[in-house]
């Protein structure tokens, strides 16, 4: 009888070990986005970010739909989209979705708004492809959208993506000026705090990084620019999006202003400056390591 019980226990132990060994890979949100060499044979069939004025919920209130969509040309080991939303220069939301053996990702959120505002959303679309002999490659792209919502006591609520009329151009100028004043104040404080010689850098807000999809980062080739951007978003995800690892952190720097990217004019490194949700000033540095 003892021998029979012992045999059953041994079988159960083996089953438990087998289950542990063959449990499917479950990536965590803390370690998903990672840059690998670009796979020139794969691509995105579509990748876009959309901001839409949805409805007027009250006389001075409205809703804005924020959506990101991407579709790769085939299934990949891992697909992930990370989208950041800024309202009047401040971080208001994060959409982050990953999928194993995935091809298409769609995510959305509806935000309640009031008053005249500028909505800006930028999305990093990423795919990870695994080949035999531990060869790993990736694909990546950026998409962006912006939406101006005008709430004036003299006119009905209205919205536009790009100013096409004289009235819209005037609103665009007014809104941009107001936001830029606040951003410049925040960025100047960060630059002074870290004693950075501003004349040695080219300053670019994080929300403008999508422009480097079609042109290289200053001083480097397009190929190196793609790698630098991929590594930059890997660092932003780990050190900015996931928040500062302290006891007071709310998990991510909601309410913080748009980070400032400083590209060295020597084309050898970049800096990322931002302030977290607790007011702590942060500086990240990334060396290009160009061969």
Number of C-alpha atoms within 10 A of each C-alpha: 6 6 8 9 9 11 12 11 12 12 11 12 12 12 12 11 12 11 11 10 9 8 9 8 7 9 13 9 13 11 10 18 28 17 23 18 14 20 15 9 7 17 17 18 12 13 23 19 23 19 23 20 21 15 13 17 12 9 11 15 14 19 17 19 15 25 20 27 18 24 20 21 13 13 16 20 16 20 28 22 26 21 23 21 25 22 21 22 24 20 22 19 19 18 16 17 14 20 17 16 15 18 20 22 18 14 16 16 13 14 14 13 17 17 13 18 20 21 23 26 25 24 28 26 25 26 33 26 19 13 9 6 6 7 10 16 17 23 24 25 22 21 23 23 21 21 20 26 25 21 19 12 9 6 8 12 20 14 19 16 18 12 15 9 9 9 9 18 13 12 17 20 11 11 18 16 12 12 16 13 10 14 20 12 10 19 20 12 14 20 17 11 12 12 9 14 9 13 9 12 18 14 17 14 16 17 23 13 16 18 13 16 16 9 12 17 22 15 14 16 12 16 11 17 19 23 17 23 22 24 19 22 19 18 19 18 19 17 17 21 20 16 18 20 11 9 7 9 14 15 15 19 24 19 17 19 22 23 26 23 24 22 21 20 14 12 15 14 17 21 18 22 22 23 21 22 20 15 10 9 14 17 17 15 14 15 14 17 9 12 4
